[in-house]
């Protein structure tokens, strides 16, 4: 009985650790813009999150910087595996507009159609 209880506690600890790292792709440096029509986050597990920082060339995924060509190649490889893969673009409200356009253009060129842009609920002024 004791080994079974030990295994249960080990599994419990394992699942607690994996649950806390669920949103590791959410970059805290990105300050999302406000929108009145914002809705709650409804991402599926495994959703690809692309972060756009406020610096000049700030396109990041999983903490790694991507150039436009690298992003396109990565998205094409994802498209080959799953054509309906969901993508969420988290762009900083102070980021260059061209970076958002580059990411959306790469998604379109790769054939990724399930793309969303993340925003926060408009703050009361």
N, C-alpha and C positions, 0 to 999 in steps of 0.2 A: 504494500500500500504506500509506503514512504517514497519509493522511486516514482510512482505515478503522481504523487503530489508534487514532487520536485519537478517533474516534466511539465505539469500544469503551470507552475510558477514561472518556469523558464519560457514557456510559450507566451504567457501573459506579459512578461517583460519584453520579449521580442516584439509582440504586437504593439505594445505601448511605444517603443522606440520607432518602429516603422510608421506609426500613425502621426507622430510629431514631425516627421520629415516629409509629409505629404505635399506641402506647398513650398518645397525648396526652390522651385522655379520662379517664385514671386520675388522680384527684386525690390528690396525696401528703398533703394535709391530713386525709384521711379515714383514721381508724384502725379497721380492720374488727374486729368482734367475733370471739372464738374459738368454734369448734364442733368437737366430736370427730369428727363425720361429714363434715367438709369434704373436697371432692374437688378435683383439679387443675382449673385454669381451662380450659374447653373452648369459649370463645366463638368464634363464626364472625366472619370479617371483616365489618365494617359493623354490628356489634352496637351498639345504642344503650345508652350507659352513663349512668345517672342517679346523681349523687353527693349524699348527704345529709350536710351538715356538722353539727357539734355545736351551732352557734348556733340561736337560736329559729326563724328562718325560712330554713333553709339548704338549699334544693333547687337544685342546679346541674347544668348540662349544658354541655359544651364551654367551661367557664370563665365561663358566663353564669348569673346568678341567674334563676330562674323562679318566678312566683307559681303558685298552684294552677290558676287559670283559664288562664294562659299555657301551663302544662304540658299541661292537658287539650286545648287547641286544637292544640298541637304534636303530641301523640299521635294525635289524630283525623286530622291531615293525613298522618302516617306510615301510619296504618291504611288510609287511602284508597289509598295506593300499594302497600302490602304488608301483608296481613292476618296473615302469619306472621312478621313482623319480631321478632327476639329483643331482649329488654330485660334488662339487668343492673342491679340496684339495689345500689349500694355505700353502705351506711349506716354512719356512724361509730358505734362502740359506745357513745359517750356522747351520741348525738343524741336528741332528743325522739321518743318513740314515735309521736306524732301525725303527724310528718313522713313516716315510713314508711307509715303508714296513708293519708295524703293521696296519696302517690305510687301506692300499690297501688290505691286507689280510682279515681284518674285513669286508670290502666291498664285497670281493669275497665270504667269508663264509656266508654272509647274502643274497647273490644272487643279489646284487646291481651291475648292469653292466654299467650304465650310469655315469661313473666316469671320471673327468677331473682333470688335475694338472695345477694350475695357475702359469704363469711366466710373466715376463715383457720383453718388446722389448730390445734387446741387446743395451747397451749404446755405443756410439762412444768413442773410446779410443784415 
